[in-house]
Amino acid sequence: MAKTSILIVEDDRPLARVLEYNLSNAGYETYVSTDGQDALNTARLKLPKLIVLDLMIPVIDGLEVCRQLRASEETRNIPILMLTAKGEESDQLVGFSLGADDYVVKPFSVKILLERIKVLLRRHSQVVQNDPDLVTCGGVTIDRTKHRVSMEGRGLDLTPSEFRLLDTLIRQPGRAFDRSELIDAALGADTLVLERTIDVHIRSLRKKLGEENKLIQTVRGIGYRFRENS
């Protein structure tokens, strides 16, 4: 059976070797890139199952690498775990808004990192293998099998987290979800993130819905819901 492949993007070579060693020992196949351009090339060539991405890397910085990965048809659904010394709340919100699935701040525990990787891979697998039925509401259609979203026949380019968030909302139109529920559903109960992260994803989803952005309604003091069909 083929091993699950992980791309490590880290310009600190001693740290890259530590990550490569521990991931290999955990049974993963690993690739290592030490700059952003090589990371993009490797991701498109190897199509890893997950990317561990440092932000402070040469040639092309990690945020731009993340943006380009999410903009590409081939790589947009690969889970991305950002690994960085930039731990401010604003830094994390920027990372999530660009499509990161998780965010780990240096220094970190390798054991904890391995667990976060397992959670991301398991969550991604559940999305890919879940209910094959199509769901349509308010002109928006979600196809879990193909992992695609369309609105009135027009495809929407969503990050994996945005896909899970919209999928959660649209399957129970009219129900008000609080932010903690949406974090569990869209990002995973094992993910340590700020509740404001959901607000970032909602803003991005509304922008991509364009003129139909009011399909996602704010429930004051609670969270969000998908508008019921009239």
N, C-alpha and C positions, 0 to 999 in steps of 0.2 A: 504494500500500500504506500502511495506517495506521501511524503511528509508535508505538513502544512508549512508554507514558505512565508518568511517575514523579512522585510527590507529594513535594515537599520541605517538611518541617516544621521551620522554623528561625526563631526570633524575632530573631536578629541579622541585620538587614536587609542590611548590606553582604555578609555571608557568604552569605545566601540569594541575593543577586544574582550572586555569583561562581559558586555552584553551578548556578543557573539558566542562566547564560551557558555554562558548560562542558558541561552536560548537553545543552543545545540544540545546541551546536556538534557534539556527538557523535551527533546525530541523534534525540534523544529529545524527546517532547512533555512539557512540564513544567507542573505546578501548584505554587503556593506557598501555604502556610498559616503564619501567625506565632503561632498559639495552638492549644492542644489541642482546643478545641471546634470551631473551624473545620476543623481537620485531620480530625476524625471525620466532620463533615458532608461535606467534600470527598471523603473516601475512599469514603463510602457512595454519593455521587452519581456520581462519576467512575470508581470502581473501577479505580484505576491498577494497572499491572503490578508496581510495586515502590514502597515507601515509605522515604524517607530521613528518619529520625525523631530529632530532638534530644530530650534528656531534660529539660533545664531550660527549659521553655516555660511561659508564663502560662495562666491559666484552668484547664486540666487538664494535669497534668504528663505527660511522655512515657511513663513506666511505666504510668500509668493508661490512656493512649491505647492503648498496646500491648495491655493486658489487654482493653479493650473491643473492639478490632479482632479479637482472637482469639476473643472470645465471640460474635461476630456471624456468622451463616450466610453473609452476603454477602462479608465481608472476611477471614474466618479463614485463607484460603489465600494471601493476598497476602504475598510476601516482605517482611520488615522489616529494614532495616539501621539500627541505632542509631548515632547520631553525637553524641558527648558529650565533655565535658572530664573526666568522672568515669571514671578509668581503673583504679581499684583492682580487684583480683581479685574481691572481694565484690560490687562494682557490676556486673561483667560476668556473674557467676553469676546475680544477680537478673534481669538483662536476658534472659539465655537461658532462665531458668526461666519467664518470662512469655511466651516465644514468639519472641524475636528470632532472626533467622537469621544475623546477623553483627553485629559491634560494632567501630566505628572510633573511636579516641580522638583528640581535638583536642590539639595541632595535627596536621594530616595533609597528605599529598601528594594533590593533586587527581587526578594520574595514577593513583596507587594506588587511590584511591576509585573511579574509573571502572572499573578492572579488577575490583575487588571486586563492583561492580554487575553487570558483564558475567557474572561467575561465578555470581552468585545467579540472574540471569535465565536463564542456560543450564541451571543445575541444576533450576530450577523447571519449565522447558519439558520437560526429560527425564522428570521425574516425571509430568507431564500426558500426554505422548505415548508412554509406555513400554508394556510388555507389558500387553495388555488382560485377560489371564486373571485369574480369581479364585483366591486362595490361602486355604485354610482349614486351621488347625492349632490344636488345643486349644480349639476353640469360637470362635476368633477368625478373622474373614474380612476379607481386604484386597481391595478392588477398585481397581486402579490407574487404570482408565479413568475412574471416577467420583470417584476420590480419596476413598474412604470406607472406614471401618473399623467393623465391628460385632462384637459378642460376644453369641452366643446371640440374635441378632435385635435387640439393643439397640445403637444407634449410639454411637460413641465420638468425642468432640470432641478431635481431636489437632491440634497445630501442624504446619506443614510439616516441621520437623526431626524431630518425634516420629514422624510418618508414615513418613519415610524410614528412621529408626532401627528402628522395628518391622518395616517391610517387609524390611529387611536381615536381621534376626534370624529372622523367621518362615519365610523361604524356605529356610533351612538349619537346621532344628531339630536340636538336639544339638551343633551346631558351636560351639566356644568362640571368640568374637571378642575380640581385645584392643582396648584403648581407641583406639589409633591407627587401627586398621582401621575402627572405628565412626565415628570422626571423618571419615575419608575418605568413607565410604559415606553417612553421614547429613548431614554438614555441608559436605563437599567438601574435596578434597586441598589446594585453594588457600586454605582458610580458616585463619587464624591464631587458634587458640583454645587454652584450657587443657584438659588431659586430664580434669580434674575436671568440665568442662562436660558430658561424657557421663553422669557420675554424676547430675547435676542432671536431665537428660532421663530417665534411667532411673527416678529417684524419682517424677517426674511421671507417667510411663507406668504404673508400678505402682499409683499412686494411682488413676488412671483405670480400671485393670483391676479395681479393687475386690477382691472376695474371690478373684479369680483372679490376684492379683498375683504368685503364685509361679510363674506361667508363665515369667517372666523370672528366670533363675537367675544368681546371682553365682558366677563361677569364680575362686576365691581366687588372687591373684597374677597373674591374666591379664586378666579382664574379665567378659563376660556371654555367655549363650546362652539361646535359647528352648527350653523343655522339649519333649522328644520325646513324641509320643503314646504312651500306655502300651498 
